[in-house]
Structures are given as C-alpha cells and as structure tokens.
Amino acid sequence: MPTYAYACKTCGHAFDAVQSFSDPSLTECPECAGPLRKQYGSIGVTFNGSGFYRTDSRSTSSTPAAGAASGASPSSTASSTSGASAPAPAAS
C-alpha cells in the first residue's frame, strides 16, 4: 500500500499515512482538526544508465543491432541512423 504525505494548512503539522488506493484522502488534521493538503514530492523511480534505444527489443538481424554487435557504440549507431532524411516522393 502506498504512503501519502499530508500537511496541515493551519498548524503546519506534517505526517505520513499508509492508505489503499481506494481509501478517501484524509481531510482533518489529527493535531488541531484543521484542513489537510496532500504533499507531492519526487517519485521513487529512477532510470539509470545510458538510455533506451528503439532497437533494444528487436532481433539481431536488423542493421542497427548488428552494428552494435560488431563493436560500434549504441550512440554512434543511433546517431548515424537518426540523421537520415525521408525518401523523396515518387514522380507522377
């Protein structure tokens, strides 16, 4: 169950409450019975590493993944393919 942070608008009392997603938000301060507000902070998920590439989930037979397997760095492979221009429209 998630933990929510609350702070009283009147007295400034801050506390955490463990609540289910379906539980209603708390509205009354346990110290002074004043109105509460939910505090929102940074989330607990961090993405570390060099990044995610669109070729990560593809088979090794595709061109960018094969280049990465031969020793080319993912950033040089991604930059060489991302700068390609769109094909010209066919003449009518």
PDB file of N, CA, C and O in Angstrom:
ATOM      1  N   MET A   1       0.848  -1.184   0.000  1.00  0.00           N
ATOM      2  CA  MET A   1       0.000   0.000   0.000  1.00  0.00           C
ATOM      3  C   MET A   1       0.889   1.241   0.000  1.00  0.00           C
ATOM      4  O   MET A   1       1.935   1.265   0.648  1.00  0.00           O
ATOM      5  N   PRO A   2       0.469   2.259  -0.723  1.00  0.00           N
ATOM      6  CA  PRO A   2       1.288   3.475  -0.816  1.00  0.00           C
ATOM      7  C   PRO A   2       1.245   4.316   0.453  1.00  0.00           C
ATOM      8  O   PRO A   2       0.299   4.250   1.238  1.00  0.00           O
ATOM      9  N   THR A   3       2.284   5.096   0.628  1.00  0.00           N
ATOM     10  CA  THR A   3       2.374   6.030   1.745  1.00  0.00           C
ATOM     11  C   THR A   3       2.200   7.441   1.202  1.00  0.00           C
ATOM     12  O   THR A   3       2.906   7.845   0.278  1.00  0.00           O
ATOM     13  N   TYR A   4       1.265   8.189   1.769  1.00  0.00           N
ATOM     14  CA  TYR A   4       0.983   9.557   1.346  1.00  0.00           C
ATOM     15  C   TYR A   4       1.448  10.529   2.414  1.00  0.00           C
ATOM     16  O   TYR A   4       1.333  10.245   3.606  1.00  0.00           O
ATOM     17  N   ALA A   5       1.970  11.668   2.001  1.00  0.00           N
ATOM     18  CA  ALA A   5       2.411  12.711   2.920  1.00  0.00           C
ATOM     19  C   ALA A   5       1.329  13.791   2.985  1.00  0.00           C
ATOM     20  O   ALA A   5       0.824  14.241   1.957  1.00  0.00           O
ATOM     21  N   TYR A   6       0.987  14.194   4.189  1.00  0.00           N
ATOM     22  CA  TYR A   6      -0.016  15.234   4.415  1.00  0.00           C
ATOM     23  C   TYR A   6       0.591  16.338   5.258  1.00  0.00           C
ATOM     24  O   TYR A   6       1.523  16.102   6.027  1.00  0.00           O
ATOM     25  N   ALA A   7       0.061  17.548   5.112  1.00  0.00           N
ATOM     26  CA  ALA A   7       0.463  18.685   5.941  1.00  0.00           C
ATOM     27  C   ALA A   7      -0.785  19.500   6.250  1.00  0.00           C
ATOM     28  O   ALA A   7      -1.660  19.667   5.401  1.00  0.00           O
ATOM     29  N   CYS A   8      -0.853  20.003   7.478  1.00  0.00           N
ATOM     30  CA  CYS A   8      -1.995  20.811   7.901  1.00  0.00           C
ATOM     31  C   CYS A   8      -1.813  22.240   7.390  1.00  0.00           C
ATOM     32  O   CYS A   8      -0.721  22.802   7.474  1.00  0.00           O
ATOM     33  N   LYS A   9      -2.882  22.815   6.864  1.00  0.00           N
ATOM     34  CA  LYS A   9      -2.833  24.196   6.377  1.00  0.00           C
ATOM     35  C   LYS A   9      -2.838  25.198   7.533  1.00  0.00           C
ATOM     36  O   LYS A   9      -2.368  26.325   7.376  1.00  0.00           O
ATOM     37  N   THR A  10      -3.366  24.793   8.695  1.00  0.00           N
ATOM     38  CA  THR A  10      -3.489  25.699   9.838  1.00  0.00           C
ATOM     39  C   THR A  10      -2.242  25.697  10.716  1.00  0.00           C
ATOM     40  O   THR A  10      -1.626  26.741  10.930  1.00  0.00           O
ATOM     41  N   CYS A  11      -1.869  24.511  11.230  1.00  0.00           N
ATOM     42  CA  CYS A  11      -0.763  24.453  12.195  1.00  0.00           C
ATOM     43  C   CYS A  11       0.562  23.999  11.579  1.00  0.00           C
ATOM     44  O   CYS A  11       1.605  24.115  12.224  1.00  0.00           O
ATOM     45  N   GLY A  12       0.544  23.482  10.337  1.00  0.00           N
ATOM     46  CA  GLY A  12       1.776  23.060   9.691  1.00  0.00           C
ATOM     47  C   GLY A  12       2.229  21.656  10.061  1.00  0.00           C
ATOM     48  O   GLY A  12       3.293  21.220   9.620  1.00  0.00           O
ATOM     49  N   HIS A  13       1.442  20.934  10.864  1.00  0.00           N
ATOM     50  CA  HIS A  13       1.794  19.563  11.257  1.00  0.00           C
ATOM     51  C   HIS A  13       1.898  18.696  10.002  1.00  0.00           C
ATOM     52  O   HIS A  13       0.975  18.666   9.188  1.00  0.00           O
ATOM     53  N   ALA A  14       3.018  17.992   9.844  1.00  0.00           N
ATOM     54  CA  ALA A  14       3.234  17.123   8.690  1.00  0.00           C
ATOM     55  C   ALA A  14       3.361  15.681   9.163  1.00  0.00           C
ATOM     56  O   ALA A  14       3.992  15.405  10.183  1.00  0.00           O
ATOM     57  N   PHE A  15       2.758  14.768   8.415  1.00  0.00           N
ATOM     58  CA  PHE A  15       2.816  13.359   8.765  1.00  0.00           C
ATOM     59  C   PHE A  15       2.579  12.520   7.512  1.00  0.00           C
ATOM     60  O   PHE A  15       2.135  13.024   6.480  1.00  0.00           O
ATOM     61  N   ASP A  16       2.889  11.215   7.629  1.00  0.00           N
ATOM     62  CA  ASP A  16       2.673  10.262   6.547  1.00  0.00           C
ATOM     63  C   ASP A  16       1.551   9.313   6.949  1.00  0.00           C
ATOM     64  O   ASP A  16       1.381   8.992   8.125  1.00  0.00           O
ATOM     65  N   ALA A  17       0.788   8.871   5.953  1.00  0.00           N
ATOM     66  CA  ALA A  17      -0.295   7.922   6.199  1.00  0.00           C
ATOM     67  C   ALA A  17      -0.234   6.826   5.146  1.00  0.00           C
ATOM     68  O   ALA A  17      -0.117   7.106   3.953  1.00  0.00           O
ATOM     69  N   VAL A  18      -0.315   5.580   5.591  1.00  0.00           N
ATOM     70  CA  VAL A  18      -0.349   4.440   4.681  1.00  0.00           C
ATOM     71  C   VAL A  18      -1.814   4.168   4.367  1.00  0.00           C
ATOM     72  O   VAL A  18      -2.604   3.842   5.253  1.00  0.00           O
ATOM     73  N   GLN A  19      -2.166   4.308   3.077  1.00  0.00           N
ATOM     74  CA  GLN A  19      -3.547   4.152   2.658  1.00  0.00           C
ATOM     75  C   GLN A  19      -3.626   3.317   1.392  1.00  0.00           C
ATOM     76  O   GLN A  19      -2.680   3.265   0.605  1.00  0.00           O
ATOM     77  N   SER A  20      -4.756   2.670   1.207  1.00  0.00           N
ATOM     78  CA  SER A  20      -5.016   1.947  -0.028  1.00  0.00           C
ATOM     79  C   SER A  20      -5.378   2.949  -1.114  1.00  0.00           C
ATOM     80  O   SER A  20      -5.742   4.088  -0.820  1.00  0.00           O
ATOM     81  N   PHE A  21      -5.278   2.522  -2.377  1.00  0.00           N
ATOM     82  CA  PHE A  21      -5.658   3.402  -3.481  1.00  0.00           C
ATOM     83  C   PHE A  21      -7.142   3.759  -3.409  1.00  0.00           C
ATOM     84  O   PHE A  21      -7.540   4.846  -3.828  1.00  0.00           O
ATOM     85  N   SER A  22      -7.952   2.858  -2.886  1.00  0.00           N
ATOM     86  CA  SER A  22      -9.395   3.089  -2.840  1.00  0.00           C
ATOM     87  C   SER A  22      -9.833   3.901  -1.615  1.00  0.00           C
ATOM     88  O   SER A  22     -10.980   4.343  -1.561  1.00  0.00           O
ATOM     89  N   ASP A  23      -8.954   4.107  -0.639  1.00  0.00           N
ATOM     90  CA  ASP A  23      -9.306   4.906   0.543  1.00  0.00           C
ATOM     91  C   ASP A  23      -9.439   6.378   0.175  1.00  0.00           C
ATOM     92  O   ASP A  23      -8.681   6.883  -0.652  1.00  0.00           O
ATOM     93  N   PRO A  24     -10.405   7.070   0.788  1.00  0.00           N
ATOM     94  CA  PRO A  24     -10.512   8.510   0.530  1.00  0.00           C
ATOM     95  C   PRO A  24      -9.350   9.266   1.178  1.00  0.00           C
ATOM     96  O   PRO A  24      -8.774   8.797   2.160  1.00  0.00           O
ATOM     97  N   SER A  25      -9.008  10.428   0.633  1.00  0.00           N
ATOM     98  CA  SER A  25      -7.938  11.251   1.197  1.00  0.00           C
ATOM     99  C   SER A  25      -8.335  11.753   2.575  1.00  0.00           C
ATOM    100  O   SER A  25      -9.513  11.979   2.854  1.00  0.00           O
ATOM    101  N   LEU A  26      -7.337  11.925   3.434  1.00  0.00           N
ATOM    102  CA  LEU A  26      -7.602  12.485   4.761  1.00  0.00           C
ATOM    103  C   LEU A  26      -7.900  13.973   4.612  1.00  0.00           C
ATOM    104  O   LEU A  26      -7.316  14.640   3.757  1.00  0.00           O
ATOM    105  N   THR A  27      -8.799  14.496   5.431  1.00  0.00           N
ATOM    106  CA  THR A  27      -9.195  15.899   5.312  1.00  0.00           C
ATOM    107  C   THR A  27      -9.025  16.690   6.604  1.00  0.00           C
ATOM    108  O   THR A  27      -9.083  17.920   6.587  1.00  0.00           O
ATOM    109  N   GLU A  28      -8.815  15.992   7.736  1.00  0.00           N
ATOM    110  CA  GLU A  28      -8.753  16.677   9.028  1.00  0.00           C
ATOM    111  C   GLU A  28      -7.456  16.365   9.751  1.00  0.00           C
ATOM    112  O   GLU A  28      -7.067  15.203   9.867  1.00  0.00           O
ATOM    113  N   CYS A  29      -6.784  17.408  10.241  1.00  0.00           N
ATOM    114  CA  CYS A  29      -5.526  17.268  10.972  1.00  0.00           C
ATOM    115  C   CYS A  29      -5.765  16.567  12.311  1.00  0.00           C
ATOM    116  O   CYS A  29      -6.687  16.932  13.040  1.00  0.00           O
ATOM    117  N   PRO A  30      -4.939  15.555  12.644  1.00  0.00           N
ATOM    118  CA  PRO A  30      -5.106  14.881  13.938  1.00  0.00           C
ATOM    119  C   PRO A  30      -4.672  15.744  15.127  1.00  0.00           C
ATOM    120  O   PRO A  30      -5.038  15.437  16.262  1.00  0.00           O
ATOM    121  N   GLU A  31      -3.904  16.810  14.898  1.00  0.00           N
ATOM    122  CA  GLU A  31      -3.422  17.678  15.972  1.00  0.00           C
ATOM    123  C   GLU A  31      -4.406  18.796  16.308  1.00  0.00           C
ATOM    124  O   GLU A  31      -4.738  19.009  17.474  1.00  0.00           O
ATOM    125  N   CYS A  32      -4.879  19.520  15.261  1.00  0.00           N
ATOM    126  CA  CYS A  32      -5.707  20.703  15.529  1.00  0.00           C
ATOM    127  C   CYS A  32      -7.074  20.657  14.829  1.00  0.00           C
ATOM    128  O   CYS A  32      -7.849  21.605  14.946  1.00  0.00           O
ATOM    129  N   ALA A  33      -7.378  19.584  14.113  1.00  0.00           N
ATOM    130  CA  ALA A  33      -8.625  19.416  13.365  1.00  0.00           C
ATOM    131  C   ALA A  33      -8.751  20.412  12.211  1.00  0.00           C
ATOM    132  O   ALA A  33      -9.856  20.645  11.722  1.00  0.00           O
ATOM    133  N   GLY A  34      -7.643  21.000  11.772  1.00  0.00           N
ATOM    134  CA  GLY A  34      -7.651  21.916  10.633  1.00  0.00           C
ATOM    135  C   GLY A  34      -7.643  21.160   9.307  1.00  0.00           C
ATOM    136  O   GLY A  34      -7.516  19.936   9.292  1.00  0.00           O
ATOM    137  N   PRO A  35      -7.776  21.872   8.211  1.00  0.00           N
ATOM    138  CA  PRO A  35      -7.798  21.221   6.894  1.00  0.00           C
ATOM    139  C   PRO A  35      -6.404  20.724   6.485  1.00  0.00           C
ATOM    140  O   PRO A  35      -5.392  21.355   6.790  1.00  0.00           O
ATOM    141  N   LEU A  36      -6.374  19.578   5.786  1.00  0.00           N
ATOM    142  CA  LEU A  36      -5.123  18.983   5.325  1.00  0.00           C
ATOM    143  C   LEU A  36      -4.948  19.176   3.829  1.00  0.00           C
ATOM    144  O   LEU A  36      -5.909  19.393   3.091  1.00  0.00           O
ATOM    145  N   ARG A  37      -3.707  19.093   3.407  1.00  0.00           N
ATOM    146  CA  ARG A  37      -3.409  19.054   1.977  1.00  0.00           C
ATOM    147  C   ARG A  37      -2.402  17.942   1.747  1.00  0.00           C
ATOM    148  O   ARG A  37      -1.530  17.689   2.579  1.00  0.00           O
ATOM    149  N   LYS A  38      -2.536  17.289   0.615  1.00  0.00           N
ATOM    150  CA  LYS A  38      -1.588  16.244   0.247  1.00  0.00           C
ATOM    151  C   LYS A  38      -0.321  16.896  -0.278  1.00  0.00           C
ATOM    152  O   LYS A  38      -0.379  17.873  -1.026  1.00  0.00           O
ATOM    153  N   GLN A  39       0.812  16.358   0.112  1.00  0.00           N
ATOM    154  CA  GLN A  39       2.085  16.862  -0.379  1.00  0.00           C
ATOM    155  C   GLN A  39       2.586  15.914  -1.459  1.00  0.00           C
ATOM    156  O   GLN A  39       2.592  14.695  -1.288  1.00  0.00           O
ATOM    157  N   TYR A  40       3.007  16.504  -2.574  1.00  0.00           N
ATOM    158  CA  TYR A  40       3.527  15.702  -3.680  1.00  0.00           C
ATOM    159  C   TYR A  40       5.013  15.965  -3.803  1.00  0.00           C
ATOM    160  O   TYR A  40       5.452  17.112  -3.886  1.00  0.00           O
ATOM    161  N   GLY A  41       5.775  14.895  -3.813  1.00  0.00           N
ATOM    162  CA  GLY A  41       7.222  15.025  -3.928  1.00  0.00           C
ATOM    163  C   GLY A  41       7.719  14.254  -5.126  1.00  0.00           C
ATOM    164  O   GLY A  41       6.946  13.884  -6.010  1.00  0.00           O
ATOM    165  N   SER A  42       9.011  14.016  -5.147  1.00  0.00           N
ATOM    166  CA  SER A  42       9.588  13.259  -6.256  1.00  0.00           C
ATOM    167  C   SER A  42       9.183  11.798  -6.141  1.00  0.00           C
ATOM    168  O   SER A  42       8.946  11.289  -5.045  1.00  0.00           O
ATOM    169  N   ILE A  43       9.107  11.142  -7.270  1.00  0.00           N
ATOM    170  CA  ILE A  43       8.706   9.751  -7.279  1.00  0.00           C
ATOM    171  C   ILE A  43       9.880   8.859  -6.933  1.00  0.00           C
ATOM    172  O   ILE A  43      11.030   9.293  -7.001  1.00  0.00           O
ATOM    173  N   GLY A  44       9.612   7.641  -6.569  1.00  0.00           N
ATOM    174  CA  GLY A  44      10.648   6.712  -6.153  1.00  0.00           C
ATOM    175  C   GLY A  44      11.205   5.864  -7.274  1.00  0.00           C
ATOM    176  O   GLY A  44      11.783   4.811  -7.004  1.00  0.00           O
ATOM    177  N   VAL A  45      11.057   6.277  -8.519  1.00  0.00           N
ATOM    178  CA  VAL A  45      11.573   5.521  -9.657  1.00  0.00           C
ATOM    179  C   VAL A  45      12.701   6.320 -10.288  1.00  0.00           C
ATOM    180  O   VAL A  45      12.548   7.507 -10.577  1.00  0.00           O
ATOM    181  N   THR A  46      13.824   5.666 -10.499  1.00  0.00           N
ATOM    182  CA  THR A  46      14.963   6.323 -11.116  1.00  0.00           C
ATOM    183  C   THR A  46      15.438   5.479 -12.285  1.00  0.00           C
ATOM    184  O   THR A  46      15.602   4.266 -12.150  1.00  0.00           O
ATOM    185  N   PHE A  47      15.659   6.107 -13.427  1.00  0.00           N
ATOM    186  CA  PHE A  47      16.187   5.413 -14.593  1.00  0.00           C
ATOM    187  C   PHE A  47      17.663   5.759 -14.722  1.00  0.00           C
ATOM    188  O   PHE A  47      18.016   6.892 -15.050  1.00  0.00           O
ATOM    189  N   ASN A  48      18.519   4.783 -14.463  1.00  0.00           N
ATOM    190  CA  ASN A  48      19.962   4.980 -14.562  1.00  0.00           C
ATOM    191  C   ASN A  48      20.484   4.254 -15.796  1.00  0.00           C
ATOM    192  O   ASN A  48      19.869   3.293 -16.258  1.00  0.00           O
ATOM    193  N   GLY A  49      21.572   4.691 -16.310  1.00  0.00           N
ATOM    194  CA  GLY A  49      22.188   4.019 -17.444  1.00  0.00           C
ATOM    195  C   GLY A  49      22.321   4.949 -18.626  1.00  0.00           C
ATOM    196  O   GLY A  49      22.060   6.149 -18.536  1.00  0.00           O
ATOM    197  N   SER A  50      22.733   4.368 -19.736  1.00  0.00           N
ATOM    198  CA  SER A  50      22.996   5.173 -20.921  1.00  0.00           C
ATOM    199  C   SER A  50      21.734   5.521 -21.688  1.00  0.00           C
ATOM    200  O   SER A  50      21.769   6.409 -22.540  1.00  0.00           O
ATOM    201  N   GLY A  51      20.630   4.860 -21.421  1.00  0.00           N
ATOM    202  CA  GLY A  51      19.378   5.194 -22.092  1.00  0.00           C
ATOM    203  C   GLY A  51      18.728   3.988 -22.721  1.00  0.00           C
ATOM    204  O   GLY A  51      19.198   2.858 -22.587  1.00  0.00           O
ATOM    205  N   PHE A  52      17.645   4.250 -23.405  1.00  0.00           N
ATOM    206  CA  PHE A  52      16.888   3.201 -24.058  1.00  0.00           C
ATOM    207  C   PHE A  52      16.815   3.522 -25.537  1.00  0.00           C
ATOM    208  O   PHE A  52      16.582   4.668 -25.923  1.00  0.00           O
ATOM    209  N   TYR A  53      17.008   2.535 -26.341  1.00  0.00           N
ATOM    210  CA  TYR A  53      17.010   2.716 -27.781  1.00  0.00           C
ATOM    211  C   TYR A  53      15.877   1.920 -28.395  1.00  0.00           C
ATOM    212  O   TYR A  53      15.462   0.898 -27.849  1.00  0.00           O
ATOM    213  N   ARG A  54      15.379   2.380 -29.521  1.00  0.00           N
ATOM    214  CA  ARG A  54      14.265   1.683 -30.162  1.00  0.00           C
ATOM    215  C   ARG A  54      14.697   0.329 -30.700  1.00  0.00           C
ATOM    216  O   ARG A  54      13.844  -0.505 -31.006  1.00  0.00           O
ATOM    217  N   THR A  55      15.986   0.088 -30.824  1.00  0.00           N
ATOM    218  CA  THR A  55      16.476  -1.193 -31.322  1.00  0.00           C
ATOM    219  C   THR A  55      16.714  -2.203 -30.208  1.00  0.00           C
ATOM    220  O   THR A  55      17.130  -3.325 -30.495  1.00  0.00           O
ATOM    221  N   ASP A  56      16.469  -1.854 -28.957  1.00  0.00           N
ATOM    222  CA  ASP A  56      16.756  -2.764 -27.840  1.00  0.00           C
ATOM    223  C   ASP A  56      15.953  -4.058 -27.903  1.00  0.00           C
ATOM    224  O   ASP A  56      16.466  -5.111 -27.524  1.00  0.00           O
ATOM    225  N   SER A  57      14.709  -4.008 -28.371  1.00  0.00           N
ATOM    226  CA  SER A  57      13.871  -5.197 -28.346  1.00  0.00           C
ATOM    227  C   SER A  57      13.796  -5.901 -29.693  1.00  0.00           C
ATOM    228  O   SER A  57      13.064  -6.882 -29.829  1.00  0.00           O
ATOM    229  N   ARG A  58      14.525  -5.431 -30.678  1.00  0.00           N
ATOM    230  CA  ARG A  58      14.491  -6.054 -31.999  1.00  0.00           C
ATOM    231  C   ARG A  58      15.475  -7.205 -32.081  1.00  0.00           C
ATOM    232  O   ARG A  58      16.385  -7.330 -31.262  1.00  0.00           O
ATOM    233  N   SER A  59      15.273  -8.044 -33.089  1.00  0.00           N
ATOM    234  CA  SER A  59      16.166  -9.177 -33.284  1.00  0.00           C
ATOM    235  C   SER A  59      17.539  -8.688 -33.752  1.00  0.00           C
ATOM    236  O   SER A  59      17.689  -7.538 -34.167  1.00  0.00           O
ATOM    237  N   THR A  60      18.525  -9.560 -33.683  1.00  0.00           N
ATOM    238  CA  THR A  60      19.888  -9.173 -34.054  1.00  0.00           C
ATOM    239  C   THR A  60      20.076  -9.099 -35.562  1.00  0.00           C
ATOM    240  O   THR A  60      21.141  -8.688 -36.022  1.00  0.00           O
ATOM    241  N   SER A  61      19.055  -9.492 -36.359  1.00  0.00           N
ATOM    242  CA  SER A  61      19.202  -9.442 -37.806  1.00  0.00           C
ATOM    243  C   SER A  61      18.992  -8.049 -38.376  1.00  0.00           C
ATOM    244  O   SER A  61      19.296  -7.821 -39.547  1.00  0.00           O
ATOM    245  N   SER A  62      18.477  -7.101 -37.579  1.00  0.00           N
ATOM    246  CA  SER A  62      18.290  -5.745 -38.080  1.00  0.00           C
ATOM    247  C   SER A  62      19.632  -5.030 -38.158  1.00  0.00           C
ATOM    248  O   SER A  62      20.553  -5.372 -37.417  1.00  0.00           O
ATOM    249  N   THR A  63      19.756  -4.060 -39.027  1.00  0.00           N
ATOM    250  CA  THR A  63      21.017  -3.380 -39.300  1.00  0.00           C
ATOM    251  C   THR A  63      21.615  -2.673 -38.080  1.00  0.00           C
ATOM    252  O   THR A  63      22.790  -2.901 -37.790  1.00  0.00           O
ATOM    253  N   PRO A  64      20.855  -1.804 -37.327  1.00  0.00           N
ATOM    254  CA  PRO A  64      21.477  -1.117 -36.188  1.00  0.00           C
ATOM    255  C   PRO A  64      21.955  -2.072 -35.101  1.00  0.00           C
ATOM    256  O   PRO A  64      23.005  -1.843 -34.500  1.00  0.00           O
ATOM    257  N   ALA A  65      21.200  -3.143 -34.839  1.00  0.00           N
ATOM    258  CA  ALA A  65      21.602  -4.078 -33.794  1.00  0.00           C
ATOM    259  C   ALA A  65      22.842  -4.848 -34.222  1.00  0.00           C
ATOM    260  O   ALA A  65      23.700  -5.141 -33.388  1.00  0.00           O
ATOM    261  N   ALA A  66      22.955  -5.182 -35.507  1.00  0.00           N
ATOM    262  CA  ALA A  66      24.126  -5.892 -35.998  1.00  0.00           C
ATOM    263  C   ALA A  66      25.368  -5.014 -35.877  1.00  0.00           C
ATOM    264  O   ALA A  66      26.453  -5.512 -35.579  1.00  0.00           O
ATOM    265  N   GLY A  67      25.212  -3.699 -36.109  1.00  0.00           N
ATOM    266  CA  GLY A  67      26.331  -2.777 -35.953  1.00  0.00           C
ATOM    267  C   GLY A  67      26.772  -2.686 -34.503  1.00  0.00           C
ATOM    268  O   GLY A  67      27.963  -2.548 -34.226  1.00  0.00           O
ATOM    269  N   ALA A  68      25.828  -2.762 -33.574  1.00  0.00           N
ATOM    270  CA  ALA A  68      26.163  -2.710 -32.154  1.00  0.00           C
ATOM    271  C   ALA A  68      26.892  -3.979 -31.741  1.00  0.00           C
ATOM    272  O   ALA A  68      27.770  -3.939 -30.879  1.00  0.00           O
ATOM    273  N   ALA A  69      26.531  -5.111 -32.355  1.00  0.00           N
ATOM    274  CA  ALA A  69      27.175  -6.374 -32.008  1.00  0.00           C
ATOM    275  C   ALA A  69      28.619  -6.418 -32.525  1.00  0.00           C
ATOM    276  O   ALA A  69      29.442  -7.150 -31.975  1.00  0.00           O
ATOM    277  N   SER A  70      28.936  -5.660 -33.557  1.00  0.00           N
ATOM    278  CA  SER A  70      30.278  -5.688 -34.122  1.00  0.00           C
ATOM    279  C   SER A  70      31.245  -4.756 -33.395  1.00  0.00           C
ATOM    280  O   SER A  70      32.405  -4.633 -33.788  1.00  0.00           O
ATOM    281  N   GLY A  71      30.765  -4.096 -32.329  1.00  0.00           N
ATOM    282  CA  GLY A  71      31.674  -3.271 -31.558  1.00  0.00           C
ATOM    283  C   GLY A  71      31.384  -1.800 -31.646  1.00  0.00           C
ATOM    284  O   GLY A  71      32.006  -1.023 -30.921  1.00  0.00           O
ATOM    285  N   ALA A  72      30.469  -1.370 -32.499  1.00  0.00           N
ATOM    286  CA  ALA A  72      30.119   0.051 -32.577  1.00  0.00           C
ATOM    287  C   ALA A  72      29.312   0.425 -31.350  1.00  0.00           C
ATOM    288  O   ALA A  72      28.498  -0.367 -30.875  1.00  0.00           O
ATOM    289  N   SER A  73      29.527   1.614 -30.837  1.00  0.00           N
ATOM    290  CA  SER A  73      28.782   2.031 -29.656  1.00  0.00           C
ATOM    291  C   SER A  73      27.341   2.333 -30.033  1.00  0.00           C
ATOM    292  O   SER A  73      27.085   2.750 -31.162  1.00  0.00           O
ATOM    293  N   PRO A  74      26.362   2.131 -29.098  1.00  0.00           N
ATOM    294  CA  PRO A  74      24.962   2.407 -29.404  1.00  0.00           C
ATOM    295  C   PRO A  74      24.722   3.861 -29.780  1.00  0.00           C
ATOM    296  O   PRO A  74      23.851   4.146 -30.602  1.00  0.00           O
ATOM    297  N   SER A  75      25.479   4.790 -29.192  1.00  0.00           N
ATOM    298  CA  SER A  75      25.247   6.198 -29.504  1.00  0.00           C
ATOM    299  C   SER A  75      25.693   6.527 -30.921  1.00  0.00           C
ATOM    300  O   SER A  75      25.043   7.327 -31.594  1.00  0.00           O
ATOM    301  N   SER A  76      26.790   5.927 -31.392  1.00  0.00           N
ATOM    302  CA  SER A  76      27.216   6.197 -32.757  1.00  0.00           C
ATOM    303  C   SER A  76      26.294   5.518 -33.755  1.00  0.00           C
ATOM    304  O   SER A  76      26.069   6.050 -34.842  1.00  0.00           O
ATOM    305  N   THR A  77      25.753   4.348 -33.407  1.00  0.00           N
ATOM    306  CA  THR A  77      24.815   3.658 -34.279  1.00  0.00           C
ATOM    307  C   THR A  77      23.523   4.441 -34.384  1.00  0.00           C
ATOM    308  O   THR A  77      22.987   4.612 -35.478  1.00  0.00           O
ATOM    309  N   ALA A  78      23.010   4.926 -33.241  1.00  0.00           N
ATOM    310  CA  ALA A  78      21.750   5.664 -33.234  1.00  0.00           C
ATOM    311  C   ALA A  78      21.893   7.001 -33.951  1.00  0.00           C
ATOM    312  O   ALA A  78      20.965   7.430 -34.637  1.00  0.00           O
ATOM    313  N   SER A  79      23.034   7.667 -33.805  1.00  0.00           N
ATOM    314  CA  SER A  79      23.190   8.967 -34.437  1.00  0.00           C
ATOM    315  C   SER A  79      23.367   8.842 -35.943  1.00  0.00           C
ATOM    316  O   SER A  79      22.983   9.745 -36.687  1.00  0.00           O
ATOM    317  N   SER A  80      23.944   7.731 -36.402  1.00  0.00           N
ATOM    318  CA  SER A  80      24.128   7.583 -37.841  1.00  0.00           C
ATOM    319  C   SER A  80      22.807   7.286 -38.536  1.00  0.00           C
ATOM    320  O   SER A  80      22.643   7.636 -39.705  1.00  0.00           O
ATOM    321  N   THR A  81      21.849   6.643 -37.844  1.00  0.00           N
ATOM    322  CA  THR A  81      20.569   6.338 -38.475  1.00  0.00           C
ATOM    323  C   THR A  81      19.532   7.419 -38.238  1.00  0.00           C
ATOM    324  O   THR A  81      18.594   7.544 -39.026  1.00  0.00           O
ATOM    325  N   SER A  82      19.669   8.196 -37.188  1.00  0.00           N
ATOM    326  CA  SER A  82      18.648   9.192 -36.889  1.00  0.00           C
ATOM    327  C   SER A  82      18.747  10.418 -37.790  1.00  0.00           C
ATOM    328  O   SER A  82      17.776  11.165 -37.909  1.00  0.00           O
ATOM    329  N   GLY A  83      19.883  10.640 -38.421  1.00  0.00           N
ATOM    330  CA  GLY A  83      20.048  11.816 -39.261  1.00  0.00           C
ATOM    331  C   GLY A  83      19.621  11.581 -40.702  1.00  0.00           C
ATOM    332  O   GLY A  83      19.721  12.494 -41.521  1.00  0.00           O
ATOM    333  N   ALA A  84      19.144  10.377 -41.037  1.00  0.00           N
ATOM    334  CA  ALA A  84      18.750  10.083 -42.412  1.00  0.00           C
ATOM    335  C   ALA A  84      17.497  10.853 -42.766  1.00  0.00           C
ATOM    336  O   ALA A  84      16.589  11.007 -41.949  1.00  0.00           O
ATOM    337  N   SER A  85      17.462  11.345 -44.029  1.00  0.00           N
ATOM    338  CA  SER A  85      16.292  12.109 -44.459  1.00  0.00           C
ATOM    339  C   SER A  85      15.261  11.148 -45.024  1.00  0.00           C
ATOM    340  O   SER A  85      15.584  10.008 -45.357  1.00  0.00           O
ATOM    341  N   ALA A  86      14.028  11.605 -45.132  1.00  0.00           N
ATOM    342  CA  ALA A  86      12.941  10.799 -45.665  1.00  0.00           C
ATOM    343  C   ALA A  86      13.132  10.658 -47.167  1.00  0.00           C
ATOM    344  O   ALA A  86      13.688  11.550 -47.807  1.00  0.00           O
ATOM    345  N   PRO A  87      12.669   9.529 -47.742  1.00  0.00           N
ATOM    346  CA  PRO A  87      12.823   9.348 -49.184  1.00  0.00           C
ATOM    347  C   PRO A  87      11.981  10.357 -49.951  1.00  0.00           C
ATOM    348  O   PRO A  87      10.940  10.804 -49.471  1.00  0.00           O
ATOM    349  N   ALA A  88      12.438  10.709 -51.139  1.00  0.00           N
ATOM    350  CA  ALA A  88      11.723  11.683 -51.989  1.00  0.00           C
ATOM    351  C   ALA A  88      10.454  11.040 -52.517  1.00  0.00           C
ATOM    352  O   ALA A  88      10.430   9.838 -52.778  1.00  0.00           O
ATOM    353  N   PRO A  89       9.388  11.837 -52.680  1.00  0.00           N
ATOM    354  CA  PRO A  89       8.148  11.283 -53.221  1.00  0.00           C
ATOM    355  C   PRO A  89       8.342  10.849 -54.669  1.00  0.00           C
ATOM    356  O   PRO A  89       9.141  11.426 -55.406  1.00  0.00           O
ATOM    357  N   ALA A  90       7.590   9.814 -55.063  1.00  0.00           N
ATOM    358  CA  ALA A  90       7.701   9.281 -56.419  1.00  0.00           C
ATOM    359  C   ALA A  90       7.146  10.290 -57.430  1.00  0.00           C
ATOM    360  O   ALA A  90       6.160  10.976 -57.161  1.00  0.00           O
ATOM    361  N   ALA A  91       7.790  10.369 -58.587  1.00  0.00           N
ATOM    362  CA  ALA A  91       7.326  11.293 -59.640  1.00  0.00           C
ATOM    363  C   ALA A  91       6.057  10.744 -60.285  1.00  0.00           C
ATOM    364  O   ALA A  91       5.941   9.535 -60.485  1.00  0.00           O
ATOM    365  N   SER A  92       5.098  11.623 -60.616  1.00  0.00           N
ATOM    366  CA  SER A  92       3.859  11.136 -61.217  1.00  0.00           C
ATOM    367  C   SER A  92       3.847  11.272 -62.705  1.00  0.00           C
ATOM    368  O   SER A  92       2.867  10.902 -63.351  1.00  0.00           O
TER     369      SER A  92
END
